[in-house]
Structure formats: structure tokens, C-alpha cells
């Protein structure tokens, strides 16, 4: 019998990504309770340190989604790069959705579907890393 592990909700991950540079916000999210985050904290337990640990954990999982070390030279990049690039550009680099769509030559519908799928994928990866 497979044990169902509680999964990290995609909505929670999306809200954390939207507030990636707000350590106080991140410290108050349920993500701060993940073992992955607690391991990073060691002896430091201030509110801001907790927020920074949540941010570092999210960034680490995002890097796991990266298809390979080297960014592809092709323009636009291959499709397997879209989820990583959309999350990186939208949340880390704070590039506008319109500019990301132009860069990848994709429609708004494709952009939104890919972003939602990428956030679900990030949430699932967080869940799997938490329980591994």
C-alpha cells in the first residue's frame, strides 16, 4: 500500500513565489514548517532567517527544474526550457509576462498554462524532496 504524503499546495507555492523577496511574508507561510527549510536554519531561528531559508529552498527547487547547466543558444529556447524560464523570469527577474511571452514566442494562453504547470511541478518537487 502506497502511503499518501501531504502535498504542498501549488497555490501556496505561487503565493510564495509572488513574494519571493519579502522575507517576513515567507517566514509566515506554512512552507517555513517544511523539514527542508528547518534543516537550513540550524541554530538560527529569527523571523527573517526563516523567510530567507524559505526563499533559498524555493530557489534550490527551481534550479532542480532547470533542464541542463548551460542555457540553450537557440532563440527561442527549446520547449523543455519554458517552465524553468517562465518561473525564473517572472518571479526572480521580475520580467513582465508580456516580455516573457515575446521572448519565447508564445501566446498568453500557452504562457498561463505553462506557468501553472510549472508551479504545480515545483510544488510536487518540494513535496517529494520533503518526503525523501
Secondary structure, 3 states (H helix, E strand, C coil): CCCCCCCCCHHHHHHHHHCCCCHHHHHHCHHHHCHHHHHHHCCCCCHHHHHHHHHHHHHHHHHHCCCCCCCCCCCCCCHHHHHHHHHHHHHHCCCCHHHHHHHHCCCHHHHHHHHHHHHHHHHHHHHHHHCC
